[in-house]
């Protein structure tokens, strides 16, 4: 394999392979082959299912906003108190103002999510006007102030759904923002035959 290579390189590669093999054998020496298995991470293991997924609240955005505001206060206070120091200059004031703006924006955008995916699904089902089978909810945000909203994709309750709908539900008030209902263009006849 290494005919044209330097013999020292061949020896070092062989030593590395041998060391790796020995380490691997030592690591699994006490375990029978049946005990050496792959396993799913805990969050993907269905046997450890403990209930429905709880979507994180949008108000978590307030935590970094408060940190930005605190840092802004420190920067502006340093500039105001020791502005004659060679270590503190106008950059502290500019940084404080920028951090304060980000902090205020974070506080505004961190409105509490009052409508969970179940409530949004109920509002969406009422809006589309057909019995719903499969549905999927996705959290999104709209506008400059990142108002939370739910995007709900719904299919009619039939083996081959004849209708589908997309409904946008406000995450704060629960109002239906917009909806689209149409005949289902997907053809599932090939899947039904098998």
Buried (B, 14 or more C-beta within 10 A) or exposed (E): EEEEEEEEEEEEEEEEEEEEEEEEEEEEEEEEEEEEEEEEEEEEEEEEEEEEEEBEBBBEBBEEBEBBBEBBBBBBEBBEEEEEEEEBEEEBBEBBEEBBEBBBBBBBBBBEBBBBBEBBBBBBBEBBEBEBEEBEBEBEEBEEEBBBBBBBBBBBEEEEBEBBBBBBBBBBEBEBBEBEBEEBEEEEEEEEEE
